Amino acid sequence: MPTPWNGIEQQVLRSRITMADIQRRSRYLTISILHIITIMCQALSDGPRFAEPIPNVTVALGRDANLPCVVENLGTYKVAWIHINRHMLVTMHTRVIAKIPRFSVSYDNQKTWLLHVSSVQKQDIGYYMCQVNTNPMISQVGYLEVVVPPNILDSMSTQSTVAVRENQNITLTCRAEGIPTPTLMWRREDGQGIFVDRRGKVVMYDGEQLNLTKISRTQMGAYLCIAKNGVPPTVSKRIIVDVEFSPMIWVPNQLVGAPADTNVTIDCHTEAHPRAISYWIFNSTMVLSNEKYFTHTVENSYRTHMRLTIRNLQAGDFGNYRCISKNSLGETEGSIRLYEIPKPSAPPKATEIKSSANKEGRKSTPAPPKRLTTVWPASYKPYYPKRTERPPSSEEKLERPEQKPRGHASTGSAYIIRWSAPQLMIVAVQYMLTGPYVPPYVAQNAN
């Protein structure tokens, strides 16, 4: 009966494999089998161990958080959760030790232990240890991070409305809390720039405090303090800065002329804060809206446009009108003189020319002028210069060769001279022989 070694020897002979190769392969197979046996024995005899680390968990304030602890080969050992920051034992195996109802623990009958924290609060932030009571003890740590959206502290910030006199300094303060710590920035609600110290005009300014030096009326308005830390929502606080100053006024036209029996409108522009009282005075009397006068005021922030319309101007309406503006800080006025100008003269009216011979009064049409007729001698043919259909273009001028004039230019005056010279000679000879010369066409007309 053949043995296995006989088969191996035959395979070796067929494959032409040396004895050294056979020994090397046998040694590798033996090592692999021993490694597998070692792993199996370790799995059967080893104690508890952590299969994976505890992840760091980030949760928003008020939400729920879960911390997993994966333990293999737990056996009869127990798992405990400890909050290191509080030095507090939270759970022991399936029991909750801490007297905080928001904590609980669960086990999935596999190898994962979950610590549940419901409605997370700020004090829940910190390190949590998952511990197994082996000898020696084994443990691992995870971190619970609670993020808190920004919140502006009104009690530590500038109030919602502040007032300051023009050309004085003011500091706006805004403080906020949150996790992570919020960043603060300022901007104007209307999108205009902010004048900050020597930096000039900026659209956005970072920091808790905004210093406005020598503030002017153009910097009046709402300022927004915006707090954000990457956790929604972003919050803001609106602070209205009122810049106070006494009224000032300017008049576009201090002299206004208008003819009688017409309407005229005069204007004044004022600036003031706090809001000013604006009105018109004429002949020491306040002007009110009625059939004669119409007052109209347009307000835009601290600016006011005053308009007064006077209807059907008469002699008593001309004079000085005063526009007055006053507030708690002062009073000012402007003056406009309204004077009369003559009415424009009426254009002349068209008149009809009637013929004396037309007694019915109908319009007579003048007769057209008589046409003059020129009678030429039968032998004379008038010269008319030829017309070109159109003037030559610049290209045609370039293409046509220049033509030299032949003799004298054939103009009308030259032709008349050439014709009249022989006729004058004939008249002179006939006059000497027979008396005055009478052209035939004149004699014919005389007959």
C-alpha positions in Angstrom: 0.0 0.0 0.0 1.5 3.4 -1.0 2.3 5.8 1.8 1.8 9.6 1.7 5.6 10.0 1.5 5.6 8.0 -1.7 3.1 10.5 -3.2 5.2 13.4 -2.0 8.3 11.9 -3.5 6.5 11.4 -6.8 5.3 15.1 -6.7 8.8 16.3 -6.0 10.1 14.3 -8.9 7.4 15.7 -11.2 7.9 19.3 -10.1 11.6 19.1 -9.8 11.5 20.8 -6.4 14.5 20.6 -4.2 14.5 19.3 -0.7 15.3 22.8 0.6 12.1 24.2 -0.8 10.1 21.4 0.8 11.6 22.2 4.2 10.9 25.9 3.8 7.2 25.4 2.9 6.7 23.0 5.8 8.1 25.4 8.3 5.8 28.3 7.0 2.8 26.0 7.3 3.7 25.0 10.9 4.1 28.7 12.0 0.7 29.6 10.5 -1.1 26.8 12.3 0.6 27.8 15.6 -0.5 31.5 15.2 -4.1 30.5 14.6 -4.1 28.3 17.7 -2.6 31.1 19.8 -5.3 33.6 18.7 -8.1 31.2 19.5 -6.7 30.5 23.0 -6.3 34.2 23.7 -9.9 34.9 22.7 -11.1 32.1 25.1 -8.9 33.1 28.0 -8.5 37.0 27.7 -10.4 39.4 30.0 -12.4 42.6 29.0 -10.9 45.0 26.5 -12.1 48.2 24.7 -12.9 47.6 21.0 -12.8 51.2 20.0 -12.3 54.6 21.7 -15.0 56.9 22.9 -15.6 59.6 20.3 -15.8 63.3 21.3 -19.4 64.4 21.0 -20.6 68.0 20.3 -24.2 68.9 20.9 -26.1 72.2 21.1 -27.5 73.4 24.3 -30.8 71.7 25.2 -30.3 68.8 22.8 -29.7 65.1 23.7 -26.2 63.5 23.6 -25.1 59.8 23.6 -21.6 58.6 24.6 -20.8 55.0 23.5 -18.4 52.6 25.2 -17.7 49.4 23.4 -16.3 46.6 25.6 -15.4 43.1 24.4 -15.1 40.0 26.6 -16.8 41.8 29.5 -17.8 38.5 31.2 -18.8 39.1 34.8 -17.2 42.4 35.1 -19.1 45.7 35.3 -19.0 49.0 33.4 -19.2 52.4 35.2 -19.5 56.0 33.8 -17.8 58.8 35.7 -18.0 62.6 35.0 -14.5 63.7 35.7 -15.1 67.4 35.8 -17.7 67.0 38.6 -15.9 64.1 40.3 -19.2 62.3 40.1 -20.1 58.6 39.6 -22.9 58.7 37.1 -23.8 55.0 36.5 -22.7 51.6 37.6 -23.5 48.9 35.1 -27.3 49.3 34.6 -28.0 51.5 37.6 -27.9 55.4 37.6 -26.1 56.5 40.7 -26.2 60.3 40.1 -29.3 62.0 41.3 -29.8 63.8 38.0 -32.8 62.5 36.0 -31.3 63.6 32.7 -28.7 60.8 32.9 -29.5 57.2 31.9 -27.6 54.2 30.6 -28.4 51.4 28.1 -26.8 48.1 26.9 -27.5 46.6 23.5 -26.8 43.0 24.7 -23.7 42.9 22.4 -20.8 45.0 23.7 -21.9 48.7 23.5 -22.8 50.6 26.6 -24.5 54.0 26.0 -24.6 56.9 28.4 -27.6 59.1 27.6 -27.6 62.8 28.6 -31.0 64.5 27.7 -31.5 68.2 27.4 -27.8 69.0 27.8 -26.8 71.9 30.0 -23.7 73.9 30.3 -22.6 72.0 33.5 -22.6 68.7 31.5 -19.6 69.8 29.6 -16.4 67.9 30.2 -14.6 64.5 30.2 -16.5 61.3 30.8 -14.7 58.0 31.8 -15.9 54.6 30.9 -14.3 52.2 33.5 -14.3 48.4 33.8 -13.6 47.0 37.3 -10.8 44.6 36.3 -7.6 44.2 38.3 -5.9 46.3 37.3 -8.7 48.6 36.3 -9.1 49.6 32.6 -10.7 52.8 31.4 -11.0 55.2 28.5 -12.2 58.8 28.3 -14.4 60.8 25.9 -15.3 64.5 25.8 -18.8 66.0 25.7 -18.7 69.5 24.2 -21.8 71.7 24.5 -22.1 74.6 22.1 -24.2 77.5 23.0 -25.5 80.1 20.5 -24.5 83.7 21.2 -26.5 85.8 23.6 -26.1 89.6 24.0 -26.0 90.7 27.6 -28.3 93.8 27.6 -27.4 94.6 31.2 -23.7 95.0 30.2 -24.3 96.7 26.9 -25.2 100.2 25.9 -28.9 101.0 26.0 -31.0 100.9 22.9 -31.1 104.7 22.4 -28.4 107.2 23.3 -28.1 110.9 22.7 -24.9 113.0 22.3 -24.2 116.6 21.3 -22.5 117.2 18.0 -18.6 117.2 18.0 -18.5 115.2 21.3 -17.2 111.7 21.9 -19.3 108.6 22.6 -18.4 104.9 23.2 -20.9 102.1 22.3 -20.5 98.9 24.3 -21.8 95.4 23.4 -21.1 92.2 25.4 -22.2 88.7 24.6 -21.9 85.1 25.9 -21.9 81.7 24.3 -19.8 78.6 23.7 -17.4 79.1 21.9 -16.9 82.7 22.9 -18.7 84.9 20.3 -17.0 87.5 18.1 -18.6 90.9 18.0 -18.7 93.3 15.1 -20.4 96.7 14.4 -22.0 98.1 11.3 -24.5 100.8 10.5 -28.0 99.8 9.6 -28.1 102.0 6.5 -24.9 100.6 5.2 -22.9 103.8 5.5 -19.3 103.8 6.7 -18.2 104.2 10.3 -15.5 106.8 11.2 -13.2 105.2 13.7 -10.3 107.1 15.2 -7.5 107.5 12.6 -8.5 104.5 10.5 -10.9 106.6 8.5 -14.2 105.2 7.2 -14.8 101.4 7.6 -17.9 99.4 6.8 -17.4 96.8 9.6 -15.6 97.2 13.0 -14.6 94.3 15.3 -14.6 94.5 19.0 -16.8 94.9 22.1 -16.5 98.7 22.1 -17.0 101.2 19.3 -15.5 104.7 19.9 -16.9 107.6 17.9 -14.8 110.7 18.3 -16.1 114.2 17.5 -19.3 112.7 16.2 -21.2 114.7 13.5 -24.8 114.7 12.4 -24.0 112.5 9.4 -23.1 109.7 11.8 -26.6 109.8 13.3 -28.7 106.6 13.0 -28.9 103.0 14.0 -25.8 100.9 14.8 -26.0 97.1 14.9 -23.9 95.0 17.2 -23.7 91.5 15.7 -22.6 88.5 17.8 -21.8 85.1 16.2 -19.7 82.0 17.2 -20.6 79.5 14.4 -23.7 78.2 16.3 -26.9 79.4 14.8 -28.7 81.7 15.2 -26.6 84.9 15.0 -28.0 87.6 17.1 -27.7 91.4 17.0 -28.5 94.5 19.1 -29.8 97.7 17.6 -28.5 101.0 19.2 -29.9 104.3 17.9 -27.4 107.2 18.2 -29.1 110.6 18.3 -26.8 113.5 17.5 -28.2 116.7 18.9 -27.5 120.2 17.4 -29.3 123.5 17.2 -31.2 124.4 14.0 -29.5 125.8 10.9 -31.2 127.1 7.8 -30.3 128.0 4.2 -32.3 129.6 1.5 -31.8 128.7 -2.2 -33.1 132.0 -3.6 -33.3 135.0 -1.3 -34.7 137.2 -4.1 -37.8 136.0 -6.0 -39.6 138.0 -8.6 -43.1 137.2 -9.9 -45.8 139.2 -11.8 -49.1 140.1 -10.2 -52.1 137.7 -10.7 -49.8 134.6 -10.7 -48.8 132.0 -8.2 -45.3 131.7 -6.8 -43.5 129.1 -4.5 -40.6 129.9 -2.2 -38.3 127.4 -0.4 -36.3 127.0 2.8 -34.1 124.1 3.9 -33.4 123.4 7.6 -31.4 120.9 9.7 -32.1 120.3 13.4 -32.2 117.6 16.0 -34.2 117.2 18.2 -37.0 117.7 15.7 -37.6 121.4 15.2 -40.8 123.4 14.8 -40.8 125.1 11.3 -43.2 127.8 10.1 -43.4 131.0 7.9 -43.9 134.6 9.0 -45.1 137.5 6.8 -45.8 141.0 8.2 -45.2 139.7 11.7 -48.0 137.1 11.3 -47.6 133.3 11.1 -48.7 132.1 7.7 -51.2 129.3 7.8 -52.6 127.2 4.9 -55.8 128.6 3.5 -57.1 129.8 0.1 -54.3 132.3 -0.2 -51.4 130.3 1.1 -50.3 126.6 0.9 -47.6 125.4 3.2 -45.9 122.0 2.6 -43.1 120.4 4.7 -41.0 117.3 3.7 -39.0 115.7 6.5 -36.1 113.3 6.0 -34.2 112.3 9.1 -32.8 115.6 10.6 -33.5 117.5 7.3 -36.6 119.5 6.5 -37.7 121.1 3.3 -40.2 124.0 3.7 -42.3 125.3 0.8 -44.8 128.1 0.7 -47.0 128.8 -2.3 -48.8 132.1 -2.6 -51.8 132.2 -4.9 -53.0 135.1 -7.1 -50.3 137.6 -6.2 -51.5 141.1 -5.4 -49.8 144.3 -4.4 -50.0 143.5 -0.7 -48.4 140.1 -1.1 -45.0 141.4 -2.1 -42.4 141.9 0.7 -40.2 139.9 3.0 -41.1 136.3 4.0 -39.3 134.6 6.9 -38.9 130.9 7.4 -38.2 130.0 11.1 -37.0 126.8 12.7 -36.6 126.2 16.5 -35.9 123.4 18.8 -34.8 123.0 22.4 -31.2 123.9 21.6 -31.8 127.1 19.6 -33.6 129.0 16.9 -32.7 130.3 13.4 -34.5 132.0 10.5 -34.0 132.8 6.8 -35.5 135.7 4.8 -36.8 135.8 1.2 -37.8 139.0 -0.5 -40.6 138.6 -3.0 -40.9 141.5 -5.5 -43.1 142.3 -8.4 -41.9 142.1 -12.0 -43.9 143.4 -15.0 -46.1 141.1 -17.0 -44.7 140.0 -20.3 -46.1 142.1 -23.3 -48.7 140.4 -25.4 -47.6 139.4 -29.0 -49.2 141.6 -31.9 -52.4 140.3 -33.3 -52.8 139.5 -37.0 -54.9 142.1 -39.0 -56.9 141.6 -42.2 -56.3 143.8 -45.2 -59.6 144.4 -47.1 -59.8 145.7 -50.6 -61.7 149.0 -51.1 -63.2 147.5 -54.2 -64.5 144.5 -52.3 -67.6 145.9 -50.5 -68.7 142.5 -49.2 -65.7 142.5 -46.8 -64.1 139.4 -48.2 -60.3 139.0 -48.0 -58.6 140.3 -51.2 -55.8 138.3 -52.6 -53.1 140.5 -54.2 -52.5 139.8 -57.9 -49.3 138.1 -58.7 -46.6 140.2 -60.3 -46.5 140.4 -64.0 -44.0 138.1 -65.7 -41.3 139.9 -67.7 -40.6 138.6 -71.1 -37.3 139.1 -72.9 -37.3 139.3 -76.7 -34.1 138.2 -78.3 -32.9 138.8 -81.9 -33.7 136.0 -84.3 -30.0 135.4 -84.9 -29.1 135.3 -81.1 -29.1 132.0 -79.3 -28.7 132.5 -75.6 -26.0 130.5 -73.9 -26.9 128.2 -71.0 -24.1 126.4 -69.3 -24.5 122.7 -69.2 -25.4 121.1 -65.9 -23.8 118.0 -64.6 -26.1 115.3 -63.3 -24.2 115.1 -60.1 -20.8 116.4 -58.8 -18.0 113.8 -59.3 -17.1 111.8 -56.2 -13.6 111.9 -54.7 -12.9 108.5 -56.3 -14.0 109.7 -59.8 -11.8 112.8 -59.3 -8.9 110.5 -58.7 -9.6 108.3 -61.6 -10.3 111.0 -64.2 -7.2 112.6 -65.7 -6.8 116.3 -65.4 -8.1 118.1 -68.5 -6.4 121.2 -69.6 -8.6 124.1 -70.7 -8.8 124.9 -74.4 -8.4 128.6 -75.0 -10.5 130.9 -72.9 -13.2 129.7 -70.6 -16.6 129.5 -72.2 -18.5 131.7 -69.8 -21.6 133.7 -70.5 -19.8 137.1 -70.2 -17.1 136.0 -72.7 -19.8 134.9 -75.2 -21.6 138.2 -75.0 -18.4 140.1 -75.6 -17.7 138.0 -78.7 -21.2 138.6 -80.0 -21.6 142.3 -79.2 -18.3 143.4 -80.8 -19.4 142.8 -84.5 -22.8 144.2 -83.8 -21.4 147.4 -82.5 -19.2 147.7 -85.6 -22.2 147.3 -87.9 -24.2 149.9 -86.0 -21.3 152.4 -86.2 -20.8 151.9 -90.0 -24.5 152.1 -90.8 -24.8 155.3 -88.7 -22.1 156.9 -90.7 -23.7 155.9 -94.0 -27.5 156.1 -93.5 -28.1 157.5 -90.1 -29.2 155.8 -86.8 -29.4 152.0 -87.0 -32.8 150.5 -86.2 -32.7 146.8 -85.5 -35.1 144.8 -87.6 -36.9 143.3 -84.6 -37.5 146.8 -83.1 -38.9 148.0 -86.4 -41.1 145.0 -86.6 -42.5 145.6 -83.2 -43.0 149.3 -84.0 -45.2 148.4 -87.0 
